[in-house]
Amino acid sequence: MPNRLKGLVAATPTPLHPDGSLNLAAVPPLVELLLRSGVEGLFVCGTSGESASLTTAERQEVAAAFIAAAKVRVPVIVQVGHASLRESQALAAHAQEARASAIAATPPYYFKPTSPAAVVDGLAEISSAAPNLPLYYYHIPSFTGVTVPLIAILREAVRRLPALAGAKFTFENLMDYAQCIAFEDGRYDVLFGRDEMLLSALVVGAHGAVGTTYNFQAPVFRRLWKAYDAGDLEAARHEQLRAIRVIEILQGYGVLPALKCMVRFLGVDCGPNRKPVATLTPQQEVALKEELRAAGYFEWGVQ
């Protein structure tokens, strides 16, 4: 894996059969769809992949399926965070054996670490099970409830966790994000995780981003990024607002329930969601499609 993950990394959904069991046969066509759209990496078994609702064995199967389907064409980062550090270690060891490019990990989210040292202690245990893989901390306070600033974690980790390559920053605090990007002359690879704020993140130095909506509107974000690099802020803002409009529509249905529908609209059926995440009804799916059509998504969102 390169020292820096660049461009758009899709946080992939986990395909399921109608009965809720894994549908690994849908993984290869999903990967091909994503690569055609221009994503430059896959983030597997994260929030979008409903990992907290999967068993450890299921997560291992999903990780192996995505790694095999990617065929080393793009990096595959496997998210191994769990409420149990022992389970995280098992997932990390499997990811290394399956030849993942890197691992990422949320902190334990039931009994939560409350200090930078405690976060780093947990990450060190996870990393010890996959010593050959770069490790990314998955900072997503809205789901984990762990609000320790990322910059404080990096300041602790720099002294005693050499395996830490960076972080996935899924939070709105751009002051913290900017500090992390600049820390130790850019030592860490800090990937941005709020799709609706990507342009703001680019301004403070982002070079890579992981997101749910890159599964189905990567072309919009690629145009945004290209415009920003060319110094055309007006065009970049225009594309960001288009992406925001789609996200606003999805929020009316629930982003995770809508994710499976969005991928299905593009030709890959990833099935239902795993309870307690809702699955949209056929009527809701029709309504979602009509809202997207009215917004122009099918003209500019997928090409």
N, C-alpha and C positions, 0 to 999 in steps of 0.2 A: 504494500500500500504506500502511496506517496506520503510525504511528510504533512501535506495539507490536503484535506478533502475540499474540492472546489466545485462550484456550481450547485445545481439542484439535486438533492438527495430525497427520494420519495420514501415517506414513512408508510410502508405497505400494509394493506388490509390482509387478514387471514381468511382465505376461502373456506367456506363451510358448505356441507350438504344441507338439504332442507331439514334433516333431523338434528342438525347441530354438530355432527361429526366433521372431522377435517376432510377437506376436498383437495388433496395435494395435486390432483391432475390439473387443477386450474392454475397452479403456480407458474408453469412454463409460459402459457399464453399471456398471463398477467405481466410477467417479466418482459416478454417481447413487446407488448403494448407500451410499457414504460420506457424501454430503450428506444423505441421508435419516436416517442414524444420528446426525447432529448435529455432525460434525467441522467445524472452522472454518478449515481450511487443508490443503494437500497438500504433502508434502515428497517430491520425486521424485528417483529415481536415487541414493538413499542406500544404506545397508546392506541394508534390507529389499527394495530394488529390485535387489539383486545387481549394482550398478553396476561393481564391480571385475572382473566376469566378462563385461561387455559391451564392444563396440568403441565408439570415439568416435562413429562414424556411428550406431550403434544407440542410444546414449544421446541423441543429438540427436533422433532420431525419437521416442523415448519421451517426451522433454521436450515436444516440439511437440504430441504427441497429448494429453498431460494438460492442457496449457495450453488447447488448443482445446476439450477436453471440459468444462473448468471454466467456460468462458464468462464469466470475470471475476466469478463469483459468490463465490469465495473466493480468497485469495492462493495462488499456486503458487510454491514455493521450489524451485529446481533445484540439486541438488548437483553440483558440477563438479570436485571434487577428483580428482587422478590422480597416479600416480607421476612423471609428466612435467609440469612447469609449462607447457610449450608446448601439450600436450593440454588442460590445464586452461583455458588462455587461449582455445583454440578452442571449448571447451564454453561458457565464459562469454560469448564474443561471440555464439554461437548463441542462448543463453538470452535475451540482450538483444534480439536480432532477433526472436525468437519471442514477445516480450512477457511474459516471466516477471515475477513480482512482485519477486523477489530471487534472489540466488545464495547458495549455501553451499559451503564447500570444506574438505575434510580437508587436512592438510599432506601433502607427499609421504611415502609410507610404505615405500619401500625404502631410499633414501638419505635418512635422516631429519634434519630440523632438530633441533638440540639446545639452542638458546637462544631466548629470546623474540624477540631481534632477527632471528634466522634465520627464525622462523615468520612474523613480520610482513613481512620481505623477500619471502617467497613469496606471501603474501596480496596485497601491493601489486602484484606482477606480474600476478596473476590479475585483480585489480580493474581494472587499466589496460585490459584487453580489454573490459570492460563498465562504463564509467565512469558510466552512468546508473542502475545498479542498486545497491541496498543489498547489502552483503556480510555474511554470517554465517560465523564460523569454526566448523567442525564438530570439536568436542573429543570424541574417542572413543578413548582410549588403548588399550583392550582390542583394537582392530583395527589402529590405526596404529602402536602402539608409541611414539608421541610423548607423553612424560610431563611436558612443560613445563607448570607450573600455569597455568590459564587467567587467574588474576588477574595473573600476571607478563606474560602476553601483552597483556592490556588496558592495563596500565601503559605498555607500550612503544607500543602502537597509538594511544593517546590523543594522543601527541605528533606522529604522522606518518602516520596512516592514517584520514583523515576519512570514507572510504567505509564503514568498519566500523560496522555497525549493531548487532551483537551476536554471539551464539554459540548453538550447540546443544550443551548440556552433557550428554553421555552418559557419566557417571562417578558413582562413589559418594561422592566426597569433598564432603560437604555444607559443610565449613568453607570450602573453595575456592569453592563455589557461593554461599554467603552473602556472601562478600567481593565476588564479582563482581556480585551483585544490588545491593549497596550502593555500589559504586565510583562516585565522582564524582556522588553523589546520584542514583543510578539511571540514569546516562547510557546504559548498554547494555541491549539487549533480550536477556536471557539465558534461552533456552528450555530447559526440563528434559527429559532424554531417557531416564530410567529409569522405566518405567511402574510397576514394583513399589514405587517409592518416591515416588510423586507426592504423597501426603499430607504427607510430610516436607518436600518441596520447597515446598509451599504455605505451610507454617509459616514458612519463611525468606524468603518473598516472591515465589515464582513466580507469573507471570500467564499464561504460555503453556507448552505442553508438546508435544513431538514424540515419537511412539511407534509401534511396530509393532502393538501390541495394540489401538490405537484403530481399526484396520481392522475389528475384529470384536467389540469390547466397549466401544465408545464410550458406550453408555447407562449402563454401570456407572460409568465415570469422570465422566460428567456428573452423576450422582446424588451421587457422592463430592464433587465440586466444589461443588455446590449446598448440600450439607449443611455443608461447611466454611464457606462464606460465611455460612450461617445460624447458625453457632456450635454446630452439633450434631456434636460430635466423635465421639460414640458411633456415630452413623449413618455418618459419614465413614469411621471405622475399619472398620465392617462392610463397606462397599463396597470398601475397599482390600483387605481380606482375601479377599473374593470374587475380585477381580482376581488376587490373588496365587495363589489356588488354581488358576485357569485357567493362569497362567504356569507354575506348578509342573508341571502335567500336560503342557504343551507341551514343557517342558525334557526330559521323558523321551523325546521323539521328535526333538528339535532344533527350536528355535523357527522358524528359516527354513523348513525342510521342512514344518513344521506350518502355517505361515502360509498357504500356497496351499490347503491343505485347509480351513482355517477359512473363508476367503473362499468356497470352493466350497460349503461347508455353507449359506452364506447366499445362494447362488443365482448367483454369478459364477465361471465356470471360468477361472482364470488359468494352467492348465496345469501343467507340471512345473517343477522348478528347473533352472538351468543348472549343469552340472558345474563344479567339484567339489562343490557343495552337493547333498546327497542329495535324492531324491524319495521320498516314502513309498510303500510297496507298498499294494495294495488291502487286504491283511490289516491292515496298520498303520493305515490310514485308518479301517477299521471299529472297531478297538480304541480309537483316539483318540476317535471319536464316542461310543462306549459309556462311556468314562471321563468325558467331558464331560456326558453325559446323567445319569450317576450323581451328578455334582457339582451338578446343577441348572442348568447353564449355559444350556440352551435355554429355561428358564423366566425367568431373571433377567438373562441376559447380553446378550440381543439386543433388549430392549424397555425 
